[in-house]
Amino acid sequence: MHAPSGEKSDDLKYSFYDELGQVFYHIPKYHTIILLGDFNAKVGRENIFKPTYGNESLHQESNDNVVIIVNFATSKKFGS
């Protein structure tokens, strides 16, 4: 998958993740899910994101797309 880039509208970004969420809704809970793609998110070293992405990052600061993907990942209980 390829998420909308940073300069795209927030409506388009949220629409993309809503559609992705609908795909997840149809996957049986006992299946293993591997999600690969370009999320167009720069994950920074802010403490708030460490529980989701760990301690290492190439970037000092996150961009706006990170909040959307972190919310999506935690809502689907990735990393649990």
VMD Tcl script that builds the backbone (N, CA, C; Angstrom):
set m [mol new atoms 240]
animate dup $m
set s [atomselect $m all]
$s set {name element resname resid chain x y z} {
  {N N MET 1 A 0.824 -1.166 0.000}
  {CA C MET 1 A 0.000 0.000 0.000}
  {C C MET 1 A 0.873 1.236 0.000}
  {N N HIS 2 A 0.295 2.324 -0.395}
  {CA C HIS 2 A 1.027 3.590 -0.466}
  {C C HIS 2 A 0.100 4.686 0.053}
  {N N ALA 3 A 0.419 5.219 1.230}
  {CA C ALA 3 A -0.414 6.243 1.858}
  {C C ALA 3 A -0.198 7.599 1.186}
  {N N PRO 4 A -1.204 8.456 1.271}
  {CA C PRO 4 A -1.048 9.805 0.710}
  {C C PRO 4 A 0.101 10.560 1.380}
  {N N SER 5 A 0.805 11.358 0.612}
  {CA C SER 5 A 1.958 12.105 1.127}
  {C C SER 5 A 1.511 13.315 1.942}
  {N N GLY 6 A 2.476 13.962 2.581}
  {CA C GLY 6 A 2.224 15.051 3.509}
  {C C GLY 6 A 1.477 16.236 2.939}
  {N N GLU 7 A 1.669 16.531 1.671}
  {CA C GLU 7 A 1.022 17.721 1.105}
  {C C GLU 7 A -0.428 17.456 0.683}
  {N N LYS 8 A -0.872 16.209 0.742}
  {CA C LYS 8 A -2.266 15.887 0.397}
  {C C LYS 8 A -3.183 16.360 1.515}
  {N N SER 9 A -4.459 16.491 1.208}
  {CA C SER 9 A -5.431 16.987 2.192}
  {C C SER 9 A -5.639 15.969 3.313}
  {N N ASP 10 A -5.987 16.487 4.484}
  {CA C ASP 10 A -6.273 15.603 5.619}
  {C C ASP 10 A -7.459 14.700 5.300}
  {N N ASP 11 A -8.440 15.209 4.561}
  {CA C ASP 11 A -9.597 14.393 4.190}
  {C C ASP 11 A -9.167 13.166 3.384}
  {N N LEU 12 A -8.245 13.352 2.462}
  {CA C LEU 12 A -7.749 12.240 1.654}
  {C C LEU 12 A -6.992 11.238 2.525}
  {N N LYS 13 A -6.176 11.741 3.444}
  {CA C LYS 13 A -5.414 10.851 4.340}
  {C C LYS 13 A -6.344 10.024 5.208}
  {N N TYR 14 A -7.334 10.680 5.839}
  {CA C TYR 14 A -8.255 9.956 6.713}
  {C C TYR 14 A -9.128 8.990 5.914}
  {N N SER 15 A -9.481 9.354 4.710}
  {CA C SER 15 A -10.251 8.464 3.842}
  {C C SER 15 A -9.447 7.200 3.533}
  {N N PHE 16 A -8.155 7.379 3.261}
  {CA C PHE 16 A -7.279 6.239 2.980}
  {C C PHE 16 A -7.263 5.275 4.159}
  {N N TYR 17 A -7.074 5.808 5.379}
  {CA C TYR 17 A -6.994 4.943 6.561}
  {C C TYR 17 A -8.351 4.360 6.932}
  {N N ASP 18 A -9.428 5.045 6.625}
  {CA C ASP 18 A -10.763 4.465 6.815}
  {C C ASP 18 A -10.949 3.253 5.904}
  {N N GLU 19 A -10.522 3.415 4.655}
  {CA C GLU 19 A -10.629 2.307 3.704}
  {C C GLU 19 A -9.731 1.141 4.125}
  {N N LEU 20 A -8.528 1.437 4.576}
  {CA C LEU 20 A -7.626 0.393 5.057}
  {C C LEU 20 A -8.235 -0.311 6.276}
  {N N GLY 21 A -8.869 0.448 7.142}
  {CA C GLY 21 A -9.541 -0.133 8.304}
  {C C GLY 21 A -10.656 -1.090 7.905}
  {N N GLN 22 A -11.369 -0.767 6.820}
  {CA C GLN 22 A -12.418 -1.656 6.327}
  {C C GLN 22 A -11.830 -2.978 5.829}
  {N N VAL 23 A -10.663 -2.920 5.226}
  {CA C VAL 23 A -9.988 -4.147 4.795}
  {C C VAL 23 A -9.661 -4.996 6.020}
  {N N PHE 24 A -9.131 -4.383 7.065}
  {CA C PHE 24 A -8.796 -5.106 8.284}
  {C C PHE 24 A -10.032 -5.708 8.941}
  {N N TYR 25 A -11.151 -5.036 8.845}
  {CA C TYR 25 A -12.391 -5.509 9.431}
  {C C TYR 25 A -12.788 -6.866 8.849}
  {N N HIS 26 A -12.453 -7.101 7.584}
  {CA C HIS 26 A -12.843 -8.330 6.902}
  {C C HIS 26 A -11.832 -9.468 7.059}
  {N N ILE 27 A -10.709 -9.224 7.689}
  {CA C ILE 27 A -9.696 -10.258 7.888}
  {C C ILE 27 A -10.008 -10.986 9.193}
  {N N PRO 28 A -10.099 -12.321 9.167}
  {CA C PRO 28 A -10.371 -13.059 10.408}
  {C C PRO 28 A -9.315 -12.757 11.484}
  {N N LYS 29 A -9.755 -12.686 12.717}
  {CA C LYS 29 A -8.880 -12.295 13.828}
  {C C LYS 29 A -7.734 -13.275 14.053}
  {N N TYR 30 A -7.895 -14.533 13.676}
  {CA C TYR 30 A -6.854 -15.531 13.901}
  {C C TYR 30 A -5.769 -15.532 12.820}
  {N N HIS 31 A -5.922 -14.717 11.785}
  {CA C HIS 31 A -4.903 -14.622 10.741}
  {C C HIS 31 A -3.764 -13.710 11.197}
  {N N THR 32 A -2.572 -14.009 10.752}
  {CA C THR 32 A -1.427 -13.142 10.975}
  {C C THR 32 A -1.432 -12.065 9.894}
  {N N ILE 33 A -1.279 -10.813 10.328}
  {CA C ILE 33 A -1.318 -9.701 9.384}
  {C C ILE 33 A 0.065 -9.065 9.296}
  {N N ILE 34 A 0.545 -8.934 8.088}
  {CA C ILE 34 A 1.794 -8.211 7.833}
  {C C ILE 34 A 1.434 -7.051 6.906}
  {N N LEU 35 A 1.642 -5.858 7.395}
  {CA C LEU 35 A 1.300 -4.665 6.623}
  {C C LEU 35 A 2.589 -3.996 6.167}
  {N N LEU 36 A 2.769 -3.930 4.871}
  {CA C LEU 36 A 3.964 -3.317 4.286}
  {C C LEU 36 A 3.549 -2.194 3.356}
  {N N GLY 37 A 4.379 -1.198 3.293}
  {CA C GLY 37 A 4.098 -0.125 2.355}
  {C C GLY 37 A 4.802 1.153 2.734}
  {N N ASP 38 A 4.483 2.186 2.013}
  {CA C ASP 38 A 5.049 3.508 2.242}
  {C C ASP 38 A 3.977 4.359 2.901}
  {N N PHE 39 A 4.175 4.662 4.189}
  {CA C PHE 39 A 3.194 5.438 4.933}
  {C C PHE 39 A 3.456 6.940 4.844}
  {N N ASN 40 A 4.518 7.336 4.160}
  {CA C ASN 40 A 4.871 8.750 4.027}
  {C C ASN 40 A 4.915 9.444 5.383}
  {N N ALA 41 A 5.447 8.739 6.360}
  {CA C ALA 41 A 5.522 9.276 7.719}
  {C C ALA 41 A 6.977 9.305 8.171}
  {N N LYS 42 A 7.378 10.421 8.711}
  {CA C LYS 42 A 8.708 10.541 9.312}
  {C C LYS 42 A 8.532 10.411 10.818}
  {N N VAL 43 A 8.990 9.290 11.340}
  {CA C VAL 43 A 8.870 9.045 12.780}
  {C C VAL 43 A 10.077 9.657 13.469}
  {N N GLY 44 A 9.816 10.578 14.351}
  {CA C GLY 44 A 10.882 11.245 15.080}
  {C C GLY 44 A 11.231 10.526 16.367}
  {N N ARG 45 A 12.009 11.173 17.176}
  {CA C ARG 45 A 12.490 10.574 18.426}
  {C C ARG 45 A 11.701 11.060 19.639}
  {N N GLU 46 A 10.499 11.572 19.411}
  {CA C GLU 46 A 9.683 12.032 20.519}
  {C C GLU 46 A 9.293 10.854 21.411}
  {N N ASN 47 A 9.297 11.078 22.708}
  {CA C ASN 47 A 8.989 10.011 23.663}
  {C C ASN 47 A 7.604 9.422 23.469}
  {N N ILE 48 A 6.671 10.214 23.009}
  {CA C ILE 48 A 5.290 9.749 22.871}
  {C C ILE 48 A 5.163 8.584 21.890}
  {N N PHE 49 A 6.045 8.497 20.898}
  {CA C PHE 49 A 5.949 7.446 19.896}
  {C C PHE 49 A 6.794 6.211 20.218}
  {N N LYS 50 A 7.632 6.259 21.223}
  {CA C LYS 50 A 8.517 5.132 21.543}
  {C C LYS 50 A 7.783 3.835 21.855}
  {N N PRO 51 A 6.633 3.859 22.547}
  {CA C PRO 51 A 5.945 2.583 22.787}
  {C C PRO 51 A 5.491 1.891 21.500}
  {N N THR 52 A 5.238 2.655 20.471}
  {CA C THR 52 A 4.769 2.083 19.211}
  {C C THR 52 A 5.915 1.731 18.276}
  {N N TYR 53 A 6.906 2.615 18.176}
  {CA C TYR 53 A 7.965 2.431 17.180}
  {C C TYR 53 A 9.346 2.157 17.755}
  {N N GLY 54 A 9.527 2.203 19.050}
  {CA C GLY 54 A 10.818 1.903 19.642}
  {C C GLY 54 A 11.700 3.125 19.798}
  {N N ASN 55 A 12.982 2.885 20.023}
  {CA C ASN 55 A 13.931 3.944 20.367}
  {C C ASN 55 A 14.708 4.529 19.192}
  {N N GLU 56 A 14.708 3.854 18.067}
  {CA C GLU 56 A 15.562 4.285 16.963}
  {C C GLU 56 A 14.761 4.977 15.871}
  {N N SER 57 A 15.306 6.055 15.331}
  {CA C SER 57 A 14.679 6.754 14.217}
  {C C SER 57 A 15.734 7.534 13.462}
  {N N LEU 58 A 15.529 7.698 12.186}
  {CA C LEU 58 A 16.429 8.518 11.368}
  {C C LEU 58 A 16.148 9.999 11.523}
  {N N HIS 59 A 14.960 10.333 12.010}
  {CA C HIS 59 A 14.511 11.725 12.069}
  {C C HIS 59 A 14.467 12.228 13.503}
  {N N GLN 60 A 14.740 13.501 13.685}
  {CA C GLN 60 A 14.633 14.126 14.992}
  {C C GLN 60 A 13.176 14.417 15.344}
  {N N GLU 61 A 12.427 14.899 14.367}
  {CA C GLU 61 A 11.040 15.289 14.597}
  {C C GLU 61 A 10.117 14.549 13.625}
  {N N SER 62 A 8.924 14.268 14.099}
  {CA C SER 62 A 7.926 13.579 13.288}
  {C C SER 62 A 7.154 14.568 12.414}
  {N N ASN 63 A 6.577 14.049 11.327}
  {CA C ASN 63 A 5.666 14.877 10.537}
  {C C ASN 63 A 4.226 14.527 10.909}
  {N N ASP 64 A 3.268 15.220 10.337}
  {CA C ASP 64 A 1.863 15.042 10.690}
  {C C ASP 64 A 1.327 13.643 10.383}
  {N N ASN 65 A 1.875 12.980 9.387}
  {CA C ASN 65 A 1.385 11.655 9.012}
  {C C ASN 65 A 1.628 10.619 10.100}
  {N N VAL 66 A 2.589 10.863 10.969}
  {CA C VAL 66 A 2.898 9.894 12.020}
  {C C VAL 66 A 1.718 9.735 12.966}
  {N N VAL 67 A 1.084 10.817 13.323}
  {CA C VAL 67 A -0.051 10.741 14.248}
  {C C VAL 67 A -1.140 9.840 13.680}
  {N N ILE 68 A -1.395 9.957 12.389}
  {CA C ILE 68 A -2.438 9.150 11.759}
  {C C ILE 68 A -2.060 7.673 11.780}
  {N N ILE 69 A -0.841 7.334 11.397}
  {CA C ILE 69 A -0.446 5.923 11.339}
  {C C ILE 69 A -0.306 5.333 12.742}
  {N N VAL 70 A 0.165 6.106 13.712}
  {CA C VAL 70 A 0.253 5.598 15.081}
  {C C VAL 70 A -1.145 5.320 15.624}
  {N N ASN 71 A -2.086 6.220 15.380}
  {CA C ASN 71 A -3.468 5.979 15.810}
  {C C ASN 71 A -4.044 4.739 15.145}
  {N N PHE 72 A -3.750 4.552 13.872}
  {CA C PHE 72 A -4.234 3.378 13.165}
  {C C PHE 72 A -3.606 2.115 13.751}
  {N N ALA 73 A -2.301 2.130 13.925}
  {CA C ALA 73 A -1.600 0.950 14.449}
  {C C ALA 73 A -2.073 0.571 15.848}
  {N N THR 74 A -2.229 1.551 16.716}
  {CA C THR 74 A -2.675 1.229 18.071}
  {C C THR 74 A -4.130 0.796 18.095}
  {N N SER 75 A -4.962 1.340 17.221}
  {CA C SER 75 A -6.359 0.917 17.180}
  {C C SER 75 A -6.496 -0.531 16.709}
  {N N LYS 76 A -5.547 -0.992 15.913}
  {CA C LYS 76 A -5.556 -2.383 15.425}
  {C C LYS 76 A -4.711 -3.301 16.309}
  {N N LYS 77 A -4.163 -2.728 17.385}
  {CA C LYS 77 A -3.366 -3.449 18.370}
  {C C LYS 77 A -2.101 -4.089 17.767}
  {N N PHE 78 A -1.488 -3.376 16.790}
  {CA C PHE 78 A -0.208 -3.819 16.260}
  {C C PHE 78 A 0.838 -3.683 17.344}
  {N N GLY 79 A 1.754 -4.596 17.371}
  {CA C GLY 79 A 2.837 -4.541 18.356}
  {C C GLY 79 A 2.441 -5.117 19.695}
  {N N SER 80 A 1.201 -5.584 19.824}
  {CA C SER 80 A 0.748 -6.171 21.090}
  {C C SER 80 A 1.088 -7.630 21.150}
}
mol reanalyze $m
mol bondsrecalc $m
mol representation Tube
mol addrep $m
